[in-house]
Amino acid sequence: MTDVDTGSRDRLAVAVLAQYRMATTEQMHLILSPDVRIEQTRRRLVKLRSEGLIDRVTLPQAGRMRVCYITRYGAQVASEWPELRGRRPPRGAHDRTAVRLGVGHGLTVTETALAFLQDARRRGDLCQPLDWIPEVHHPLGGGEAVIPDALLYYRSHGTGTGGADSSGGGDGGSMLRAFVEVDRATMGPERLAAKLGAYARLHQYIPASPPGTRRPQAVPEESWRRRYPLFPRLLFVLDGTGPAGIHTRLKALQAAARQPALAALLRDVPVLAAPMTDLLRHGPAAPVWQPIGGPDQRVGWMHTRHALPGPTTGTGPEPTGPTTASHSRVWGAS
């Protein structure tokens, strides 16, 4: 049975790198085997590298940090597995130089995934490593598409969760889905806020009937309904800047939320933003999230949407740490 377990963890390591794009040795250890010594994870990665399934780059400016990534051969092997079928790494995913130049954003996305994984383990919820899926393509027609940094699947066994993206189970828990955008302040606040408009278009987008179709669809429906029973909530994770920069970016998101074109999205879908520092310090489930288009409060990301008051006219709060637990009641259980 030990050999079987070893093989399964080897497979998971390859699958994680095929899906996440990149991770440090420490991140891989915490994702795969936090219950064992990190030396075991290092040996596993060395073995997979010797088999040509993964490779690594070393960053001298970061204390010789080693960043693992999937090779072309490893991606080819993993693509045949049921859990990864149909998912193709983006261009440059196998290129050493492309990986090195993309570590800033790539490792921050992996760190965000790890925050949700560790929080689920602490809370007794269900969120497996492969429940974090980067860069899922959602077409908008005309060559446009919405491609979130990640799509998160999360099964909560607690109460007080749910909302626009949840489907309940017989045990009283909720299946949650979220689009996650990780912002490292590499683009201006206005470009960040413009992403709200893209998600609003996806929320309303109904594909046109293919040319030559004689019988139109009986009931035209939005394209996202083919993938999700309800539209996933939208989470912005803000990093790469200090408190003043976080405040500016929150103000830009709140200003964009006043546009009439976003009304349906903000009415139906929880849209939240939180500083990465708060996420890592307190955990994603803590009341560290600012509702976009909502009140000057801090909430947990899993709480319900329909109890949230309508859009505010303010410009957003200072990005301080989480407030008192009573603030989360604005998104409390239905």
C-alpha positions as CSV (number, residue, x, y, z in Angstrom):
1,M,0.0,0.0,0.0
2,T,2.9,2.3,0.6
3,D,4.0,2.1,-3.1
4,V,0.4,2.8,-4.2
5,D,0.3,5.9,-2.0
6,T,3.7,7.0,-3.3
7,G,2.5,6.7,-6.9
8,S,-0.7,8.6,-6.2
9,R,1.2,11.5,-4.6
10,D,3.7,11.5,-7.6
11,R,0.7,11.7,-9.9
12,L,-0.9,14.5,-7.8
13,A,2.4,16.5,-7.9
14,V,2.5,16.3,-11.7
15,A,-1.2,17.1,-12.0
16,V,-0.8,20.2,-9.7
17,L,2.0,21.6,-11.7
18,A,0.2,20.9,-15.0
19,Q,-2.8,22.8,-13.6
20,Y,-1.2,25.5,-11.5
21,R,1.6,26.4,-14.0
22,M,4.2,26.8,-11.3
23,A,5.0,26.5,-7.5
24,T,7.9,26.7,-5.2
25,T,9.1,23.6,-3.3
26,E,7.6,24.9,-0.1
27,Q,4.2,25.6,-1.8
28,M,4.3,22.1,-3.3
29,H,5.0,20.6,0.1
30,L,2.0,22.4,1.7
31,I,-0.3,21.5,-1.2
32,L,0.7,17.8,-1.4
33,S,2.0,16.6,2.0
34,P,1.9,19.1,4.9
35,D,1.7,16.1,7.3
36,V,5.3,14.9,6.4
37,R,8.7,16.4,6.5
38,I,9.6,18.7,3.6
39,E,12.6,16.5,2.7
40,Q,10.2,13.9,1.5
41,T,8.6,16.4,-0.9
42,R,12.0,17.5,-2.1
43,R,13.0,13.9,-2.9
44,R,9.7,13.4,-4.7
45,L,10.3,16.5,-6.9
46,V,13.9,15.4,-7.6
47,K,12.6,12.0,-8.8
48,L,9.9,13.5,-11.0
49,R,12.5,15.8,-12.5
50,S,14.9,12.9,-13.2
51,E,12.0,11.3,-15.1
52,G,11.5,14.4,-17.2
53,L,8.0,15.1,-16.0
54,I,8.9,18.4,-14.3
55,D,11.7,20.9,-14.3
56,R,12.7,24.0,-12.2
57,V,14.2,27.4,-12.4
58,T,16.3,29.0,-9.6
59,L,15.8,32.6,-8.7
60,P,19.1,34.0,-7.4
61,Q,17.5,37.3,-6.4
62,A,15.1,35.4,-4.1
63,G,17.6,33.5,-2.0
64,R,18.0,30.9,-4.7
65,M,14.3,30.0,-4.5
66,R,13.5,27.0,-6.7
67,V,10.3,27.2,-8.8
68,C,8.9,24.0,-10.3
69,Y,7.0,23.8,-13.5
70,I,5.6,21.1,-15.8
71,T,7.6,19.9,-18.8
72,R,6.1,19.3,-22.2
73,Y,6.4,15.6,-21.6
74,G,4.8,15.9,-18.2
75,A,1.9,17.9,-19.6
76,Q,1.4,15.3,-22.3
77,V,1.3,12.5,-19.8
78,A,-1.1,14.4,-17.5
79,S,-3.4,15.4,-20.3
80,E,-4.5,11.7,-20.6
81,W,-5.7,11.6,-17.0
82,P,-9.4,12.0,-16.4
83,E,-9.0,14.7,-13.9
84,L,-7.1,16.9,-16.4
85,R,-8.7,15.9,-19.7
86,G,-9.4,18.9,-21.8
87,R,-7.2,21.3,-20.0
88,R,-4.2,22.6,-21.9
89,P,-1.4,24.7,-20.4
90,P,-1.0,28.1,-22.0
91,R,1.8,29.0,-24.4
92,G,5.1,29.3,-22.7
93,A,4.1,27.1,-19.8
94,H,7.0,24.7,-20.6
95,D,9.5,27.4,-21.4
96,R,12.1,28.1,-18.7
97,T,12.4,31.8,-19.6
98,A,8.7,32.3,-19.7
99,V,8.3,30.7,-16.3
100,R,11.1,32.8,-14.9
101,L,9.6,36.1,-16.2
102,G,6.1,35.1,-14.9
103,V,6.9,34.0,-11.4
104,G,5.6,37.2,-9.8
105,H,2.0,36.7,-10.8
106,G,2.2,32.9,-11.1
107,L,3.5,32.3,-7.6
108,T,1.0,34.8,-6.1
109,V,-1.9,32.9,-7.8
110,T,-0.5,29.6,-6.3
111,E,-0.2,31.3,-2.9
112,T,-3.8,32.4,-3.1
113,A,-4.9,28.8,-3.9
114,L,-2.9,27.6,-0.9
115,A,-4.7,30.0,1.3
116,F,-8.1,28.5,0.4
117,L,-6.7,24.9,0.6
118,Q,-5.3,25.4,4.1
119,D,-8.4,27.3,5.3
120,A,-10.6,24.4,4.1
121,R,-8.4,21.9,6.0
122,R,-8.7,23.9,9.2
123,R,-12.4,24.3,8.9
124,G,-13.2,20.7,7.9
125,D,-14.5,21.8,4.5
126,L,-13.7,20.1,1.2
127,C,-11.4,21.8,-1.2
128,Q,-8.8,19.5,-3.0
129,P,-5.7,20.8,-4.8
130,L,-7.3,20.2,-8.2
131,D,-10.4,22.2,-7.2
132,W,-8.4,25.3,-8.1
133,I,-8.4,25.6,-11.9
134,P,-6.4,28.5,-13.4
135,E,-7.3,30.3,-16.6
136,V,-10.7,28.8,-17.6
137,H,-11.7,30.3,-20.9
138,H,-15.3,31.8,-21.1
139,P,-16.0,33.2,-24.6
140,L,-18.0,36.4,-25.1
141,G,-18.3,36.2,-28.9
142,G,-16.4,38.2,-31.4
143,G,-13.1,36.8,-30.2
144,E,-13.5,38.2,-26.7
145,A,-13.4,36.1,-23.6
146,V,-13.3,36.2,-19.8
147,I,-10.4,34.3,-18.4
148,P,-10.2,34.5,-14.6
149,D,-6.9,33.8,-12.9
150,A,-8.6,30.8,-11.3
151,L,-11.9,29.1,-10.9
152,L,-12.4,27.8,-7.4
153,Y,-14.7,24.9,-6.3
154,Y,-15.3,24.7,-2.6
155,R,-17.6,22.5,-0.5
156,S,-18.6,24.0,2.8
157,H,-20.0,21.8,5.5
158,G,-20.9,24.8,7.7
159,T,-24.1,26.9,8.0
160,G,-24.7,30.4,6.9
161,T,-23.1,29.9,3.5
162,G,-24.6,29.9,0.1
163,G,-25.9,32.5,-2.2
164,A,-25.8,33.1,-5.9
165,D,-23.2,30.4,-6.6
166,S,-24.1,27.7,-4.2
167,S,-26.0,24.4,-4.6
168,G,-27.0,22.8,-1.4
169,G,-26.6,19.1,-0.4
170,G,-28.4,16.8,1.8
171,D,-26.0,17.3,4.7
172,G,-26.8,21.0,4.9
173,G,-23.5,22.1,3.3
174,S,-23.1,24.2,0.2
175,M,-21.1,23.8,-3.0
176,L,-19.5,27.2,-3.7
177,R,-17.8,28.4,-6.9
178,A,-15.8,31.5,-7.4
179,F,-14.0,33.4,-10.1
180,V,-10.7,34.6,-8.5
181,E,-8.8,37.6,-9.9
182,V,-5.3,38.2,-8.4
183,D,-4.2,41.8,-8.8
184,R,-0.5,42.6,-8.2
185,A,-0.9,46.4,-9.0
186,T,0.9,45.9,-12.4
187,M,-2.0,47.6,-14.1
188,G,-3.7,50.9,-13.3
189,P,-6.8,50.9,-11.0
190,E,-9.1,51.7,-14.0
191,R,-8.0,48.7,-15.9
192,L,-8.6,46.5,-12.8
193,A,-12.1,48.0,-12.4
194,A,-12.8,47.4,-16.1
195,K,-12.8,43.7,-15.4
196,L,-16.1,44.2,-13.6
197,G,-17.6,45.1,-17.0
198,A,-16.2,41.9,-18.6
199,Y,-17.9,39.8,-15.9
200,A,-21.1,41.7,-16.3
201,R,-21.1,40.9,-20.0
202,L,-20.4,37.2,-19.3
203,H,-23.3,37.3,-16.8
204,Q,-25.7,38.4,-19.6
205,Y,-24.1,36.9,-22.7
206,I,-26.3,34.7,-24.8
207,P,-24.5,33.1,-27.8
208,A,-26.0,33.7,-31.2
209,S,-27.4,30.7,-33.1
210,P,-24.9,29.2,-35.4
211,P,-25.2,30.3,-39.1
212,G,-27.6,28.0,-41.1
213,T,-29.5,27.0,-38.0
214,R,-33.1,26.6,-39.1
215,R,-34.8,26.2,-35.7
216,P,-33.8,28.7,-33.1
217,Q,-33.3,27.6,-29.5
218,A,-36.6,27.1,-27.7
219,V,-35.4,29.2,-24.7
220,P,-32.2,31.2,-25.3
221,E,-30.0,31.1,-22.2
222,E,-26.7,32.6,-21.0
223,S,-23.6,30.6,-22.0
224,W,-22.4,30.2,-18.4
225,R,-25.5,28.1,-17.5
226,R,-24.0,25.3,-19.6
227,R,-21.2,25.0,-17.0
228,Y,-22.6,26.2,-13.7
229,P,-26.0,25.8,-12.0
230,L,-25.5,29.4,-10.7
231,F,-23.1,32.1,-11.6
232,P,-19.9,31.9,-9.5
233,R,-19.1,34.7,-7.1
234,L,-16.3,37.1,-8.0
235,L,-13.3,37.6,-5.7
236,F,-10.6,40.2,-6.2
237,V,-7.4,39.5,-4.2
238,L,-5.3,42.7,-4.1
239,D,-1.5,42.5,-3.6
240,G,1.7,44.2,-4.7
241,T,1.1,47.5,-3.0
242,G,0.7,49.1,0.4
243,P,-2.5,50.3,2.2
244,A,-2.7,53.4,0.2
245,G,-2.6,51.5,-3.1
246,I,-5.2,49.0,-1.8
247,H,-7.4,51.9,-0.9
248,T,-7.1,53.4,-4.4
249,R,-7.9,50.1,-6.1
250,L,-10.9,49.6,-3.9
251,K,-12.2,53.1,-4.7
252,A,-11.8,52.3,-8.4
253,L,-13.8,49.1,-8.1
254,Q,-16.5,50.9,-6.1
255,A,-16.7,53.7,-8.6
256,A,-17.1,51.2,-11.5
257,A,-19.8,49.4,-9.6
258,R,-22.1,52.5,-10.0
259,Q,-22.4,51.9,-13.7
260,P,-25.9,50.9,-14.7
261,A,-24.5,48.1,-16.9
262,L,-23.3,46.3,-13.7
263,A,-26.6,46.4,-11.9
264,A,-27.7,42.9,-12.7
265,L,-24.3,41.4,-11.9
266,L,-24.1,43.1,-8.5
267,R,-27.7,42.3,-7.7
268,D,-27.3,38.6,-8.4
269,V,-23.6,37.8,-7.6
270,P,-21.4,38.4,-4.6
271,V,-18.5,40.6,-5.7
272,L,-15.8,41.0,-3.1
273,A,-12.2,42.3,-2.7
274,A,-9.6,41.7,0.0
275,P,-5.9,42.5,0.6
276,M,-3.7,39.5,0.2
277,T,-2.0,40.3,3.5
278,D,-5.4,39.9,5.3
279,L,-6.1,36.8,3.4
280,L,-2.8,35.2,4.6
281,R,-3.0,36.5,8.1
282,H,-6.6,35.6,8.9
283,G,-7.7,33.1,6.3
284,P,-10.2,33.6,3.4
285,A,-13.2,32.6,5.6
286,A,-12.6,35.5,8.0
287,P,-14.4,38.9,7.5
288,V,-11.7,40.5,5.4
289,W,-13.6,41.0,2.2
290,Q,-15.1,44.4,1.1
291,P,-18.4,44.0,-0.8
292,I,-18.1,45.9,-4.2
293,G,-21.2,47.9,-4.7
294,G,-22.2,47.2,-1.1
295,P,-21.9,48.8,2.3
296,D,-18.7,49.9,4.1
297,Q,-18.4,46.5,5.9
298,R,-16.1,43.5,6.1
299,V,-17.6,40.1,5.4
300,G,-16.6,36.5,4.8
301,W,-16.5,35.2,1.2
302,M,-18.9,32.4,1.8
303,H,-21.9,34.3,3.2
304,T,-25.2,34.7,1.3
305,R,-25.8,37.5,-1.2
306,H,-29.4,38.4,-1.0
307,A,-29.2,39.9,2.5
308,L,-26.7,42.5,1.2
309,P,-28.1,46.1,1.0
310,G,-28.0,47.8,-2.3
311,P,-25.1,49.8,-3.8
312,T,-23.7,52.6,-1.7
313,T,-22.7,56.1,-2.8
314,G,-19.5,56.2,-0.9
315,T,-16.0,55.5,-2.3
316,G,-15.1,52.6,-0.1
317,P,-13.4,52.1,3.2
318,E,-9.8,52.2,4.3
319,P,-8.3,48.7,3.7
320,T,-7.7,47.9,7.4
321,G,-7.8,44.4,8.9
322,P,-11.0,42.5,9.6
323,T,-13.7,44.2,11.6
324,T,-15.9,42.7,14.3
325,A,-17.8,39.5,13.7
326,S,-21.1,41.4,13.8
327,H,-20.2,43.0,10.4
328,S,-20.4,39.7,8.7
329,R,-24.1,39.4,9.6
330,V,-25.0,41.6,6.6
331,W,-24.3,38.5,4.6
332,G,-25.6,36.1,7.2
333,A,-27.4,32.9,6.8
334,S,-30.8,33.0,5.0
